[in-house]
């Protein structure tokens, strides 16, 4: 079979990866160090969809007993509760979605004596509805000081 430029263009288009549109940029991938006895740790990042098609982050795979997509909801008394997002996180076309403390995040559960230590890395795979699997690495960083250390879960009104 003779390959012409137009045939080559069609073959290249057919061979294009499923993630070619929408185009996702995943940046600032990090998780904070945890205490030695912690059973869970949170993962954070920014996902920018520069394509023209909406997508959805539907799962995260990593070598832990459970890894889930969560959001944080606050009750009327200001107590935070983590809620599993069974339907995932929408990543609208042309927008950036931030996974951050107090908002959307990845929850790694079952650390069982293997805390996240500053300088370590955690490999994971993000699963998108349209873009498929995207391997990433969470850099473990020191938790920033907020001025409220040791007050989590306490009412100070």
N, C-alpha and C positions, 0 to 999 in steps of 0.2 A: 504494500500500500504506500502510495506517495503521500507525503505530509506537506500540505500547503500551509501558508500562514493562517488562513481562516480555519482550517482543520485544527491547527495547533492551538489557536485561541479557544476553540470550543473544548478541546481536551483539557486545557489549563483551567477553564471555567468549571468543568465537571470535576476536576481534581481539587478544586479549592476546598479548604477545610470548612467544616460546618460553622466554625466560630468567626468566619470572615465578616459576617454582618449579623448582629451588631458587633462593633469593635469595642472591646472592653479594656480599660486600663485599670490595673489594680495596684495601688500604691499605699505607702505607709502601713505595711502589714506588720503588726506587732501584737504581743501579748505581754502583760505585766508579770513580773516575778510574783511568786506565791509563797506563802508560809510553808514550812516543812510538813505541816499537818493538813494543809489544804486538800480538799477533795475535788475542787473544781477551779478552773481558771478561764478567763475571758480573752477572746481574740478580737482584734479590731483592724479596720482598714478603710480605705476609700476606694469605691468602685465607680469609675466614670464610663458611661455608655456614650461613645461618640458616634454611634451608628444611628440609623433612622428607624430602627425596630426596637420596641420594648423587649426586655428580657426579665428573667426572674432567677434569683439565687435560690435554689430549692434544697440544697443539701451540702454538707461538708463532710469529707471522709478524712479520718486521721486515726492513728494507732492508739486509741483510747476506748474504754468500754462504751461510752456514749459521747457523741458530739452532736449538738443541736444548734439551730438558729434560734436566738431569743430576742426579746425586747424587754425593756424595763417599764413597768407601769407603777404609778404611785397612787396609793389610796388616799382618802380624804384627810388622813392624819399624817401624810407625807412618808409613809412606810413603803419602801420599794419592794416590788415582787417581780421575779423573773418569769416571763411567760414564753412558752415554746411556740414558735411560729410554724405551725404545721404546713401552711401554704407557701412558706418562703418569704423572700424580700423582693419586692418589685424594684427593677432597675430601669426606669423610664429612659427612652431615647433622648439624647442630648442633655442628660442630667448626671450629677454626681450624688451617690448615696454614701453616707458616712456611717460606718459601724464604729461606735464610740461608747465609752462608759456612760451609763444612764440612758441608753438608747438601744438600737440594734447591736447585736454582738454574736460572736460564736462562743458557745459554752462547751468547754472540754470537761467532761465529768469522769470521775474515777481515777484521779491522779494517784491515789493510794501510795503515799510515801515517795512519789517521784515528782517533787515540786518543779515549777518553772523557775529556773535560776538565770539571773541576769547573764547575758552573753550566750546562752544556749539558743537553739533553733528548734522549731517544731514544723515538720513537713506535713502538708495537708493538700487535699484536692477539693476545689470548689466545683460544685455541680450546678450548671445553669440550664434552664429549660431549653433555651435555643442555642447557646454557645457551647454546650457540652462541658467536658471536664477541663479544668484549668489548674495545673499544679502551682502551689505557692509555698512560701516558707515564712513562718512567723518568727520574727526576731524577738527574743525575750529581753525586755528592757526594765529598768528600775521604775517603779511606780512613782509618778510625780507627786510632790508634796502639795496638799490642798489646804493645810491649816486645820483640817478636821480629823486628823488621824486619831483613832481610838474612840471616835464618837459615833461610828456607824451603828444604826439601829437604836439609838437613844433619842428620846424626846427632850429637847432643850428649850421649850417654849416657856 
